[in-house]
Every structure is written in C-alpha cells, then in structure tokens.
C-alpha cells in the first residue's frame, strides 16, 4: 500500500505494527472555525499558563515551533522536533495504551489530528490536536522530562494487560467520540458513560497496564510539579484545557505528593479530576517509575509473571535465565513449591534471543504451541545451563545420546538428542530431541509422533512481558477500531459561517477578503445568533481603530451573554485578552 504520510528518519525506525495507526493529518480539512478555536485556546492558555505552568512550557512552545495563531502542521513541527530527537505522527483519536506507549519509546509523539468543536472549547474527553500539540509537544523540550516520557513508553509497552483492559479502551474511545460529535442523543451518551463506569468499577485486581496507565494519567496528563502549597502545571491534559488549568489551581482540587500509590488511583476522563499529584521535580517521576517497574513481571518473572500472561489472553513473552525468549499465547503453567516447572502456549509461537527470532524457530516452526520444562534436574546440583563440555559429557547430554531427564517438580523428558543451540556466551539455550516423550505424573505432554521436540533450557523464568520478543515474528497489523471519529456535518448554514470566519482571518493576515468586518458582523448577528467567537475576533480587530463598531460588538456580546449564560465566561475571557479593563474581576 502506498504510504500516505510524510516520514523522516525517526518515523522510519517505527515497526510496521505501529505504522498501522498513522494517518495523514489532512491539514486542508481544518476549517476557519477550527483555526479560530485553536487561536482562542492558545491565546488564553499562553496568557494564563505564563503564570501557572512549569517554565519549560513557554520555552517549549518556542522550541517546537508551535504558533498561537494557527494549527500546527505536524510535519512542519517535525523539522523542529528533530532537533530534540523527537517526531510527531497523526492518529485517529485514542489508540491502544500499549501502542501509545511504544510510540513514546521510539521518541515519537502521537497526535490526534482532529480538533474539538467550539461547543467543547474548554475541555473535550477526546484527544485532539490542542491536547497533543499544545499540551504534550512543548513540555518535551525539557530534556529530563523527555527522557522520562521515553523511558515510560519503553517500560509501559511491556506492561501486561488483562482481557478487561481492551474492553475499557474501546468503551472510553467510543464515549470520547460520541461526546465530541455534534447532535449525539443524550441517552446514547448516558448509556456509554454507564458502560465505562461499570467496567471501571469492576472490583477485580488491576492489571499492570491499568496501573501504569494510572501513573501516566497522574503525571504525563494531569501532573503538577513543585510543592503542594505552590504547584505548577506540566501535565498535557491541564496545559490544553482552559477550564481545568484554572480549576486545578483552586482549593477544590486536593493536592497530593506524588508516589507509587498513584498507580492504584483510577480516573474518569469525562469529569474534572478531584485530586492531583505533585512531584517535587522531574527526576522524582523517573524514580517512581523505576520503583513500579521493579514490581512488574518484566523484572520479577517467575510464576506470577506466567500467570499474568495466561490471564491476559494476549501474545506475551517469557525469558528464561539462559536468555531464550518464548513468545505466544500462554495457556498453562505447572507449578511446584510456588515455582513454574512447565509452561505451555497455544497457537503460533516463536523463540528468540535478545529480541531476535532464532533461526528455525518462528511461528511456522511452532504453529500449534510450545511447551517446555523449567528448572533443575532432580539430584543434580548443577543446572544444565551452567554445565561445561565435560559436565555435559558426564551426564550424557550429547548429540546422539538417549536421555531421561527428570526435573524437580516431576516433569520427565525422554528421547534422543539431535542437537543443542547455544547463545553467544556459550550457554545451551535449546536442546532438540527425536522420539521424545514428555510427561507429568500420569499425563502425557508430548508424544514421539508429534515430531521433533525442542526443549528450552533455563533454571528459572526471569522476565515476563506483553507482546512478542521480536515483533517481526507475528502479524501484528490487525488493529480494527470498533468506532472512528465523527466529522462535523457540512450544511449551507455552517458553510456560510465558515466563510465569515475566513474573511475575518484574512483581514487579520492582511489578505483579500470576501466580507468587510462590518458586513461580517451584520451577517453573524442576523443569521448566526448563537455564535460568539467570531464577534470576539471582530472586536479584537476593531478595538482602538473603529470605536463605533467596537461598541456595537460589545453591546451584541452582552446580549449573547444574556441569551447564553453558559458561554458568558468564555466571552469575558476573550475580551479580557484584548482589553482587560472591560472585564470586572470579583
């Protein structure tokens, strides 16, 4: 298929299973109203955030080339992001958490290229280019934070999910889409909210992915930095929300020192957050991340790691102490004294070492699963992996020899050795046998007629993580979202309003225009009485230049505030940026 997005050397490094999520930004699809929404939010944010955001934010806006006046073309952004070792790609709304984090591990910022509707100008539960471009991008110009983000992605994409996690992802994605879409029936939104609540309130133990997603939310999305008494904003969700960035600084939001306990605190994307976590500095974020990673199956392995993979019902990987990695869908583990002594996958399985598939051990070689004992041989102090050539000869672990292995825990392997596979350090990681029988008590686990038996060698499982060791071993280009973002309806009335916005934008930029400011104002009053943002933009242009028209616009905006009290504060916020004396402060 022909590539539909502009690439660069950072994006070129992405594996195919991540590239499947990338879509073209389609910059021409942004309307004049979209541009006005971006400009309003950015002008308000920069004005307010200069007082409450971490100093890296405003510096980052300059470094990343993000303009206040127009939606960024992310491939133009990429030329600047490249200087700090990052890139940006466009996607359609929410993508699976593991994929989102893996993009971060490759220093790639995922940007949902849609933009919120004017009705949701303060906050939208759906990811959009304001959230991603104006929230995430500027702060990564801080090197310490950028490394935290990359490291978070590297660790986070290895977190093991539960089957419920994907249900939650799909439910949240659907809810965010219909809440942002125009004219969605309230009962449909309420039904979607109920489903999300039911899934999130399920009292089953949170998976690793759920917990690390919580850490991501309370830092990358909604993090504060400094002291509990005087925090500053660095989380992208706050930086991109003119409503929540103000709300979070009030006493109505509880401020809690950031710690690993945040991994247990769930969140609701559809509501303002009742509490936020404050890190003293960016270095502390990395410290907590490492503390969490030390508890993950990625670093602990063992029986618990295998059990997590079985419960996930997804492709995962275990690594044995020899470095051999087995990737597939794990379905069984036999334990002895709280340690795994045998594991089994079902379906396509691949073996690897150092994240590279072993020759002759891809899914075509193991299409129906893979099982192997783990541990030491009974009565022998020396593990197979620690045996030198003399030891192997002494125990008849040699090509052409008939062997009868009995492992601690009761697994028995009998057959004729064909060959052994060693790693770069010289340790045996696989032993292949023919005429082989594998048993556990009275159960036959492998029969001679099934063909060659490959036995993984390792005295323990040192790691277990989500996904394959070598992504090329599996066909991972399978993502089909259950819902896609809904575009605004194109009506004659909407197009006329877009034309008016375009005229005002052209006047600001010194270009030829279809309507004068007077004409645009008359038309918006007559035919678009619910619109308020265009009149604010007109006032900005005539203030101090055409006092008669300015007075008429102010009078009209007062009328809009009376008719639509829900937007009164938005009008005041816009006017305050132009002429602070117009807005009374309480």
Secondary structure, 3 states (H helix, E strand, C coil): CCCCCCCCHHHHCCCHHHHCCCECCCHHHCCHHHHHHHHHHHHHHHHHHHHHECHHHHHHHHHCCCCCCCCCCHHHHHHHHHHHCCEEEEECCCCCHHHHHHHHHCCEEEEECCCCCHHHCCCCCCCCHHHHHHHHHHHCCCHHHHHHHHHHHHHHCCCCCCHHHHHHHHHHHHHHHHHHCCCCCHHHHHHHHHHHHHHHCCCCCCCHHHHHHHHHHHHHHCCEEECCCCEEECCHHHHCCCCHHHHCCCCCCEEEECCHHHHHCCCCCCCCCCEEEEECCHHHHHHHHHHHHCCCHHHHCHHHHHHHHHHHCCCEEEEECCCEEEEEEEEEEEEECCEEEEEEEEEEEEEEECCEECCCCCCCCCCCCCEEECCCECCCCCCHHHCCHHHHHHCCCCCCCEEEEEECCCEEEEEEEEEEEECCCCCEEEEEEEEEEEEECCEEEECHHHCCEEEECCCCEEEEEECCCCHHHCCCCCCCCCCCCCCCCCCHHHHHHHHHHHHHHHHHCCCCCCCCHHHHHHHHHHHCCCCCHHHHHHHHHHCCCCHHHHHHHHHHHHHHHHHCHHHHHHHHHHHHHHCHHHCCCC
